Amino acid sequence: MKLLQILLATLVTGIGSVWIAGMLLRLGVRGRPQDAGHGPQHLLSLAAGALLATAFMHLLPEAFESGLEPSVLFAVLLGGLVLFFLLDKAELWHHGHEHHHGPAPDAHAHAAAHGHDHPGHGPLHAHPVDSGGHDHDHAHAHAPRVGGWAVLAGDSVHCFGDGVLIASAFMADTRLGLLAALSVLAHEVPHHVGDLVVMRQTSPDARAALIKVSLAGTVTALGGVLGWWLVERLHGWLPYFLVLASSSFAYVALADLIPQLQRRLAARQTVLQVLWLLAGIVLVTGVSRLSHGDEHGHGHDEGVAPPVSAAPPHTH
């Protein structure tokens, strides 16, 4: 039953986020170069709030209920943050949401679409170090029709990691799994907006671009299966998996999404950013309360004992 839940959640997350992104593109959410993509910025704010709420209000508390020493779990949290930083530096994990603060060139419509580039998605977006010390105010001179497969490869690696994290949350509690999947879905949508625009630059067929990115999204299910297999055999390590998932969500929100929102905006746009951030937190909290009420007790799912002890017996 757990495996089926994980497969459904990871497929909906991996493919659904692509289709939602495609729908938003059709609705014109990407915006114009001169308006810096405020619509997608609101999506980033929503995603950041959802990720932070899931990490600090649900995954971490669940892990700490295991009875393990807090110092050990905090050490795992710190180690996870360092690990994802190193993966980011290796350009394997980065979600590619860095914002442009100036007009994006037409050759890179994806940057105008949501103010992001994709440094973790291969040579298309490799940037030399600027001796002028610029941060985000830069334009790209790379050819727009190069690197589509690099985008898909980087996207697949990222989706695989998302699947492992979602599976870990589901193995702890169905409610946690749903919240993790919702958070991943929220932050993948703006990411896939950029992917789709890049793919449309490399191919005139919009449907083919949607199919290719959707296929990359299915790798989330493979990560889910691996995560299920690992936790099945290492059930006593579940608190550590939860802390690792928390560190991933926190890193994405604090090191990737929120820094992109640190832009000089009008007061109205700043207020909207904060409201969307709070909306992400409220959304996760509301879904948690609804699902928690349906289960009539924390961690009880179809008679399976809640995995809060350090090494609970496996009942599957």
N, C-alpha and C positions, 0 to 999 in steps of 0.2 A: 504493500500500500504506500509506504514512504517513497519507494522508488518511482511509482506512478505519479505521486504528487510532485516529486522533484522534476521528473521529465516534463510534466505539464507546465509547471512554473517556469522552468528554464526555456522551454520553447516559446511560451507566451512572452517572456521577457526578451529573449534574443531576437525573435522575429517581430513581435508586436511593436517593439520600440522602433524598428525600421519602418514598419507600415505607418505608425503614427507620425514619424518624421516625414515620410513621403506625403502624407495628407497635409501636414503643416506647410510643406513647401508648395503644394498646390494652392493652399490658401494664402500664400504670400508672406508667411511669417518671417522669412529670412530678411526682409526689409531691404532698404537701399543702402549703398555705400555711405551716403551722407548722414544717415540716421543711426549708424553704428549698430544696427541690429538690436533694438531695445526689446523686441518680442522674445528672441532667444535668450537675452539677458535675464528676463523674468523666469524663463525655464531653468536657467542655471541657478537662480536664487532658490526656486522651489526645490530643485534637486539637492542643493547644499543643505537646506533645512531638513529634508527627508533623511539624508545620509547621517547627519549629526544626531537627529532624534533616534534613529535606529541604532546607531553605535552606542550612544551614551545613556539612553533610556531603556533599552531592551537587551541588546546583545551582551554588553558588559555586566549589567545586573544579573542576567542569567548565568554568566560564567562565574560570578562571585558567589552565587548560591551553591556552588559545588563544594564549598568548604575548604578549598585550597588556600594556601597562604596568599594574602593580598599582594605581598611583595613579589611573589613568584609570578602572579598574573600581570602585575604592572611591568615586570621585567619582560614578559612576553609581549605586552603592548608596545613597550619601547623598542624591543627587537623587531617587531612587525613594522613599525614606522620607519626604522632604519632600512629594513629589507625593501620596503616599497620605494623608499628614496633611491636606493641603489638600482632597483629595477627601472625606476624612472630615468635615472642617469644612463642606464643601458638602453633606453628607448624601447623598452618592452611593454611598459605598463601605462605610459602617459596617455591620457584620454584626449589630448590635443584640443584644449579649449582656450589657448592663450589668445587674448583680445588684441586687436589692432586699435590704436587710438587715433588713427588717421584714416583717410579714405582708402579703401582697398582698390587695387587695380582691377580692371575688368578681367584680366587674365586669371584672376583668382576670385571668382564669384563666390566661392565657398567662404572666403574670409568676410566678404560683405554679407553673406547670408546670416552669419551669427557671430561675427567678430572673433573667430577662432582660426588657428592654424593647427596642424597635426604633426608636431615634431616627432611623435612616437610612431609615425606611420611610414617610415621609409624615406628614401632619397628625395622624393618629391618635395619634402619640406625641410631638408637639411639646411641649416643656417650657419654661415661662418661667423666667427666672433667679431663683433664690430668694435674697433678700437675707440670709437666715440662713446662707448659705454651706454648705448641706447638700451631700453628695456623692452617695451612692446611696440614702440612707434617705428614700425618698419614695413616696407613693402617688399614683395617677392619678385624676383626676376626669373623664376624657373618657368619652364614651359608647362602650360596647363595640361597637355596631353601626355604626360609622362607620370608613371607611378601609380596607376590605378590598382595594379596588383599588389603593390607595396602597401597601399591603404587597406586592402582586403586582408593581407597577411597580418599586419599589425592589429587590425580589428579582430581577427580570429583568435590571436593570442590573448587579447584583453577579454574577449567573451568567454574563453575557456576558464580564465581565472574567476570571472564572475560566477560561472556555473559551480565551481568548487565552493565558493563562499555561500552561495544560496543553498547548496546541498547541506553544508555544515549547519546552517541555521535550521533547516527543516528537520534534521536529525535530532536537534535539541527540542524543538517544539514546532508544531504546524503553524502556530501564530507567528513565531519568529521568522519562519521561512517565508510566510506571506509578506511580512514587513520588509525582509531583506530583498525579496523579488520586486516589491513595489519601489523601493529605494533605487535599486539598480535600473529599473525601467525608467524612473524619473531622470536619472543622470545620463542614461544612454540616448534619450530622445534628442537633445541638442547635439550630442556627439554624432549621431547618425545623420542629422541634418547636413553637417559638413561633409560626411562621407558621401552622401548621395549627390551633393553638388560637385564634388571632385570627380565622382564616377561619371556624371553627366558631361563633365568637361572632356573625359577620355572617350566617351561613346555618345553618339547622338540619340541613342535609344534609351529613353527614360525608364521604360519597363525592364530592359535588360539590366540597367543600373540597380533598380529596386531588387531584382532577383539575385544579383550577385551579392549585394550587401546582406540580403536576407539569408543567403546560404552561409555567409560568414557568421551571422547571428545564430545559426543552428549549432555552431560549435559550443555555445553555452550549454546545450544539453549534454555534450560529451564531457564537459567539465563537471556537470551535475552528477553524471554516472560515476566519474572518478571520485568525486567527493563522497558520494554515498558508499562506494566500495571501501574507501579509506576509513571512514567513521564506523562502518560496520565492523571492521577488524580492529580498530583502535578506539573503541567506544570510550574507554577511560580517558582518552585524550580530548574528548569533546569540549571541555572548558577552554583548552588551549586553542582549538579551532575557532571557537566563538570569539576569543580575544583577538586572534589573528584577523578574523573577518571585521571586527570592530576597528582594528588599526588600519585596515584597508579603506573602510568607509570614511574614517576620520581623516586619513591622509588625502583622499580624493577631495573631500570637502574643503579642508584647510589649506592644502598646498596647491590645489589645482583650480577649484571652482571659485572660492571666495576671493583669492587674489585677483581674479579677472573682473570682479565686481568693484574693485578699488579704483574707480575711475572718477574723474571730475565731471559730475553730472548736475543737472538742474535739481532744485530741491524736490520737485514733484517726482522725478525719476528715482531719486534717492529714497524717498518715502515708499515708492512702489517696490523697489528692491527689498527693503526691509519687510514690507508686508508679504511679499512672495516668499521670503525666507521663513517668516513666521507661519505662512500657510503650509509650507512643507512640513514643519514641525507638528502643526495641528492635524494635518492629514494623516501622518503616521500615528499620532496619538489616538485619533478617532478610529482608524482602522483597527488598532490594537485593542481598544476598549470594546468595539463591536465583536471582534473575533474572540476576545477573552470572555465576554458575556455568553457567547454561544457555547463555549466549552465548559462553562460552569466550574472554573477552577484552573489555576495556573498550571500549564504543562500537561494537562490530562487530555490525551488524544486517543480515543477508541480503546481505552483500557490500558494503554501503555504507560508505564510508570515514568514520571518526569525525570530526565537524566540530569539531576542536580548533584549527585554524589560523584566522587572522584573517579570511581570505577564501577558503575552500575552494571548489573547483568543485562545482557541484550535479550530482548523479547521478540525479535522479529523472526 
